[in-house]
Amino acid sequence: MEQLITTSDAARLLNRSADRVRDYEREGKLPAQKTPGGQRLFKTSDVERLAKELGAMKKST
């Protein structure tokens, strides 16, 4: 099963704000699963794909 990450974790990977990550989800650029409480969870592979498209993925140091 693929790992799911939170909005804040996706924001860190994308080097964007959590608000911008939510925008990407609303725009259909980043699919999300929602918990019964309404929290968005993103597949790591989807976040990495978008990061590559944006050229935004943070580099490990």
LUMDREN-709191 format. One record per residue: residue number from 1; x, y, z of N, C-alpha, C, CB in turn. Coordinates in steps of 0.001 Angstrom, whole numbers, plus 500000, padded with zeros to 6 digits. Glycine has a CB too. Example, Ala and Ser with C-alpha at 12.3 -4.5 7.8 and 13.67 -1.06 7.14 Angstrom:
BEGIN
<k: 1; npx: 513190; npy: 494310; npz: 507800; capx: 512300; capy: 495500; capz: 507800; cpx: 513200; cpy: 496700; cpz: 507800; cbpx: 511308; cbpy: 495527; cbpz: 509046>
<k: 2; npx: 512850; npy: 497750; npz: 507080; capx: 513670; capy: 498940; capz: 507140; cpx: 512900; cpy: 500030; cpz: 507870; cbpx: 514084; cbpy: 499402; cbpz: 505725>
END
This chain:
BEGIN
<k: 1; npx: 500846; npy: 498809; npz: 500000; capx: 500000; capy: 500000; capz: 500000; cpx: 500888; cpy: 501250; cpz: 500000; cbpx: 499039; cbpy: 500000; cbpz: 501233>
<k: 2; npx: 500499; npy: 502195; npz: 499204; capx: 501303; capy: 503409; capz: 499077; cpx: 501120; cpy: 504330; cpz: 500286; cbpx: 500936; cbpy: 504154; cbpz: 497790>
<k: 3; npx: 502202; npy: 505006; npz: 500641; capx: 502179; capy: 505905; capz: 501775; cpx: 501352; cpy: 507146; cpz: 501453; cbpx: 503601; cbpy: 506295; cbpz: 502176>
<k: 4; npx: 500545; npy: 507569; npz: 502423; capx: 499771; capy: 508798; capz: 502307; cpx: 500384; cpy: 509846; cpz: 503220; cbpx: 498277; cbpy: 508559; cbpz: 502659>
<k: 5; npx: 500412; npy: 511091; npz: 502752; capx: 500990; capy: 512162; capz: 503554; cpx: 499987; cpy: 513299; cpz: 503700; cbpx: 502301; cbpy: 512674; cbpz: 502919>
<k: 6; npx: 500185; npy: 514105; npz: 504715; capx: 499285; capy: 515215; capz: 505012; cpx: 499560; cpy: 516411; cpz: 504104; cbpx: 499420; cbpy: 515628; cbpz: 506478>
<k: 7; npx: 498679; npy: 517377; npz: 504184; capx: 498840; capy: 518618; capz: 503418; cpx: 500148; cpy: 519309; cpz: 503790; cbpx: 497646; cbpy: 519568; cbpz: 503661>
<k: 8; npx: 500464; npy: 519376; npz: 505065; capx: 501695; capy: 520065; capz: 505475; cpx: 502938; cpy: 519322; cpz: 504991; cbpx: 501738; cbpy: 520215; cbpz: 507001>
<k: 9; npx: 502903; npy: 517979; npz: 504986; capx: 504037; capy: 517215; capz: 504460; cpx: 504175; cpy: 517425; cpz: 502947; cbpx: 503868; cbpy: 515711; cbpz: 504779>
<k: 10; npx: 503046; npy: 517456; npz: 502246; capx: 503074; capy: 517708; capz: 500799; cpx: 503625; cpy: 519104; cpz: 500522; cbpx: 501657; cbpy: 517557; cbpz: 500186>
<k: 11; npx: 503244; npy: 520072; npz: 501342; capx: 503727; capy: 521443; capz: 501171; cpx: 505243; cpy: 521513; cpz: 501321; cbpx: 503055; cbpy: 522377; cbpz: 502184>
<k: 12; npx: 505785; npy: 520770; npz: 502292; capx: 507235; capy: 520747; capz: 502482; cpx: 507934; cpy: 520137; cpz: 501262; cbpx: 507597; cbpy: 519954; cbpz: 503756>
<k: 13; npx: 507391; npy: 519035; npz: 500745; capx: 507997; capy: 518389; capz: 499576; cpx: 507934; cpy: 519288; cpz: 498338; cbpx: 507297; cbpy: 517054; cbpz: 499286>
<k: 14; npx: 506846; npy: 520023; npz: 498209; capx: 506650; capy: 520881; capz: 497042; cpx: 507287; cpy: 522258; cpz: 497199; cbpx: 505178; cbpy: 521038; cbpz: 496770>
<k: 15; npx: 507723; npy: 522564; npz: 498412; capx: 508278; capy: 523886; capz: 498711; cpx: 507237; cpy: 524977; cpz: 498422; cbpx: 509570; cbpy: 524135; cbpz: 497881>
<k: 16; npx: 506010; npy: 524685; npz: 498836; capx: 504873; capy: 525585; capz: 498682; cpx: 504138; cpy: 525668; cpz: 500009; cbpx: 503922; cbpy: 525106; cbpz: 497547>
<k: 17; npx: 503211; npy: 526595; npz: 500113; capx: 502401; capy: 526709; capz: 501327; cpx: 501307; cpy: 525644; cpz: 501323; cbpx: 501779; cbpy: 528126; cbpz: 501443>
<k: 18; npx: 500784; npy: 525359; npz: 502505; capx: 499681; capy: 524405; capz: 502614; cpx: 498465; cpy: 524921; cpz: 501845; cbpx: 499317; cbpy: 524156; cbpz: 504100>
<k: 19; npx: 498240; npy: 526228; npz: 501861; capx: 497125; capy: 526800; capz: 501094; cpx: 497287; cpy: 526507; cpz: 499605; cbpx: 497031; cbpy: 528324; cbpz: 501327>
<k: 20; npx: 498511; npy: 526615; npz: 499096; capx: 498759; capy: 526356; capz: 497674; cpx: 498530; cpy: 524886; cpz: 497350; cbpx: 500192; cbpy: 526767; cbpz: 497289>
<k: 21; npx: 498903; npy: 523990; npz: 498264; capx: 498664; capy: 522555; capz: 498064; cpx: 497155; cpy: 522302; cpz: 497965; cbpx: 499291; cbpy: 521715; cbpz: 499230>
<k: 22; npx: 496379; npy: 522947; npz: 498832; capx: 494918; capy: 522792; capz: 498768; cpx: 494386; cpy: 523333; cpz: 497437; cbpx: 494237; cbpy: 523524; cbpz: 499959>
<k: 23; npx: 494977; npy: 524427; npz: 496951; capx: 494597; capy: 524956; capz: 495631; cpx: 494856; cpy: 523923; cpz: 494547; cbpx: 495369; cbpy: 526256; cbpz: 495318>
<k: 24; npx: 496031; npy: 523285; npz: 494577; capx: 496354; capy: 522261; capz: 493589; cpx: 495309; cpy: 521150; cpz: 493609; cbpx: 497753; cbpy: 521682; cbpz: 493849>
<k: 25; npx: 494859; npy: 520770; npz: 494794; capx: 493847; capy: 519717; capz: 494910; cpx: 492528; cpy: 520201; cpz: 494302; cbpx: 493645; cbpy: 519305; cbpz: 496398>
<k: 26; npx: 492106; npy: 521404; npz: 494620; capx: 490852; capy: 521942; capz: 494086; cpx: 490912; cpy: 522109; cpz: 492566; cbpx: 490533; cbpy: 523287; cbpz: 494744>
<k: 27; npx: 492104; npy: 522433; npz: 492048; capx: 492286; capy: 522617; capz: 490602; cpx: 492416; cpy: 521290; cpz: 489852; cbpx: 493517; cbpy: 523468; cbpz: 490341>
<k: 28; npx: 492473; npy: 520179; npz: 490598; capx: 492590; capy: 518868; capz: 489971; cpx: 494011; cpy: 518476; cpz: 489615; cbpx: 491759; cbpy: 518831; cbpz: 488749>
<k: 29; npx: 494990; npy: 519238; npz: 490087; capx: 496388; capy: 518944; capz: 489779; cpx: 497003; cpy: 517939; cpz: 490737; cbpx: 497195; cbpy: 520213; cbpz: 489799>
<k: 30; npx: 496373; npy: 517755; npz: 491892; capx: 496905; capy: 516853; capz: 492910; cpx: 495742; cpy: 516115; cpz: 493567; cbpx: 497744; cbpy: 517634; cbpz: 493974>
<k: 31; npx: 495536; npy: 514842; npz: 493200; capx: 494424; capy: 514090; capz: 493786; cpx: 494617; cpy: 513886; cpz: 495286; cbpx: 494275; cbpy: 512734; cbpz: 493091>
<k: 32; npx: 493507; npy: 513910; npz: 496001; capx: 493553; capy: 513707; capz: 497449; cpx: 492455; cpy: 512753; cpz: 497879; cbpx: 493418; cbpy: 515046; cbpz: 498193>
<k: 33; npx: 492722; npy: 512080; npz: 498963; capx: 491696; capy: 511306; capz: 499653; cpx: 491344; cpy: 512126; cpz: 500886; cbpx: 492189; cbpy: 509827; cbpz: 500027>
<k: 34; npx: 490077; npy: 512137; npz: 501253; capx: 489683; capy: 512873; capz: 502451; cpx: 489229; cpy: 511897; cpz: 503520; cbpx: 488565; cbpy: 513892; cbpz: 502135>
<k: 35; npx: 489676; npy: 512174; npz: 504736; capx: 489260; capy: 511369; capz: 505881; cpx: 487830; cpy: 511770; cpz: 506246; cbpx: 490236; cbpy: 511561; cbpz: 507102>
<k: 36; npx: 487160; npy: 510984; npz: 507083; capx: 485811; capy: 511374; capz: 507518; cpx: 485794; cpy: 512757; cpz: 508186; cbpx: 485252; cbpy: 510326; cbpz: 508489>
<k: 37; npx: 486906; npy: 513158; npz: 508768; capx: 486998; capy: 514473; capz: 509404; cpx: 487342; cpy: 515592; cpz: 508428; cbpx: 488029; cbpy: 514436; cbpz: 510496>
<k: 38; npx: 487561; npy: 515255; npz: 507151; capx: 487826; capy: 516260; capz: 506132; cpx: 489302; cpy: 516543; cpz: 505862; cbpx: 487170; cbpy: 517514; cbpz: 506519>
<k: 39; npx: 490211; npy: 515807; npz: 506516; capx: 491640; capy: 516012; capz: 506281; cpx: 492022; cpy: 515422; cpz: 504929; cbpx: 492487; cbpy: 515376; cbpz: 507415>
<k: 40; npx: 492808; npy: 516174; npz: 504175; capx: 493298; capy: 515699; capz: 502882; cpx: 494549; cpy: 514854; cpz: 503088; cbpx: 493593; cbpy: 516888; cbpz: 501932>
<k: 41; npx: 494598; npy: 513731; npz: 502383; capx: 495783; capy: 512881; capz: 502386; cpx: 496169; cpy: 512651; cpz: 500935; cbpx: 495529; cbpy: 511520; cbpz: 503141>
<k: 42; npx: 497470; npy: 512746; npz: 500672; capx: 497985; capy: 512661; capz: 499311; cpx: 498924; cpy: 511480; cpz: 499182; cbpx: 498700; cbpy: 513958; cbpz: 498915>
<k: 43; npx: 498872; npy: 510792; npz: 498036; capx: 499833; capy: 509735; capz: 497760; cpx: 501186; cpy: 510386; cpz: 497510; cbpx: 499388; cbpy: 508861; cbpz: 496540>
<k: 44; npx: 502214; npy: 509816; npz: 498094; capx: 503560; capy: 510343; capz: 497912; cpx: 503931; cpy: 510416; cpz: 496431; cbpx: 504571; cbpy: 509480; cbpz: 498665>
<k: 45; npx: 503557; npy: 509402; npz: 495664; capx: 503898; capy: 509391; capz: 494234; cpx: 503225; cpy: 510537; cpz: 493480; cbpx: 503496; cbpy: 508054; cbpz: 493605>
<k: 46; npx: 501995; npy: 510899; npz: 493868; capx: 501314; capy: 512025; capz: 493219; cpx: 502008; cpy: 513342; cpz: 493548; cbpx: 499837; cbpy: 512085; cbpz: 493651>
<k: 47; npx: 502446; npy: 513488; npz: 494795; capx: 503149; capy: 514709; capz: 495199; cpx: 504484; cpy: 514804; cpz: 494474; cbpx: 503363; cbpy: 514739; cbpz: 496731>
<k: 48; npx: 505206; npy: 513683; npz: 494387; capx: 506495; capy: 513684; capz: 493691; cpx: 506323; cpy: 513988; cpz: 492203; cbpx: 507199; cbpy: 512333; cbpz: 493872>
<k: 49; npx: 505264; npy: 513461; npz: 491590; capx: 504987; capy: 513743; capz: 490179; cpx: 504747; cpy: 515237; cpz: 489979; cbpx: 503764; cbpy: 512931; cbpz: 489687>
<k: 50; npx: 503920; npy: 515841; npz: 490828; capx: 503648; capy: 517271; capz: 490706; cpx: 504912; cpy: 518086; cpz: 490962; cbpx: 502539; cbpy: 517691; cbpz: 491681>
<k: 51; npx: 505717; npy: 517656; npz: 491916; capx: 506965; capy: 518364; capz: 492208; cpx: 507869; cpy: 518384; cpz: 490981; cbpx: 507694; cbpy: 517710; cbpz: 493395>
<k: 52; npx: 507947; npy: 517260; npz: 490280; capx: 508765; capy: 517202; capz: 489065; cpx: 508207; cpy: 518134; cpz: 487996; cbpx: 508835; cbpy: 515762; cbpz: 488526>
<k: 53; npx: 506882; npy: 518154; npz: 487858; capx: 506250; capy: 519048; capz: 486881; cpx: 506551; cpy: 520511; cpz: 487210; cbpx: 504725; cbpy: 518814; cbpz: 486843>
<k: 54; npx: 506555; npy: 520827; npz: 488491; capx: 506785; capy: 522211; capz: 488934; cpx: 508263; cpy: 522538; cpz: 489059; cbpx: 506100; cbpy: 522457; cbpz: 490266>
<k: 55; npx: 509112; npy: 521505; npz: 489045; capx: 510527; capy: 521722; capz: 489289; cpx: 510769; cpy: 522238; cpz: 490697; cbpx: 511095; cbpy: 522692; cbpz: 488273>
<k: 56; npx: 509943; npy: 521762; npz: 491635; capx: 509929; capy: 522354; capz: 492965; cpx: 510408; cpy: 521463; cpz: 494093; cbpx: 508582; cbpy: 522790; cbpz: 493268>
<k: 57; npx: 510725; npy: 520223; npz: 493805; capx: 511025; capy: 519302; capz: 494899; cpx: 512285; cpy: 519746; cpz: 495639; cbpx: 511195; cbpy: 517864; cbpz: 494366>
<k: 58; npx: 512183; npy: 519796; npz: 496969; capx: 513327; capy: 520168; capz: 497786; cpx: 514391; cpy: 519107; cpz: 497684; cbpx: 512918; cbpy: 520379; cbpz: 499245>
<k: 59; npx: 515599; npy: 519525; npz: 497631; capx: 516724; capy: 518603; capz: 497558; cpx: 517189; cpy: 518241; cpz: 498959; cbpx: 517880; cbpy: 519213; cbpz: 496745>
<k: 60; npx: 517548; npy: 516991; npz: 499150; capx: 518079; capy: 516558; capz: 500442; cpx: 519482; cpy: 517098; cpz: 500604; cbpx: 518069; cbpy: 515014; cbpz: 500568>
<k: 61; npx: 519811; npy: 517453; npz: 501847; capx: 521171; capy: 517951; capz: 502116; cpx: 521915; cpy: 517008; cpz: 503005; cbpx: 521134; cbpy: 519331; cbpz: 502753>
END
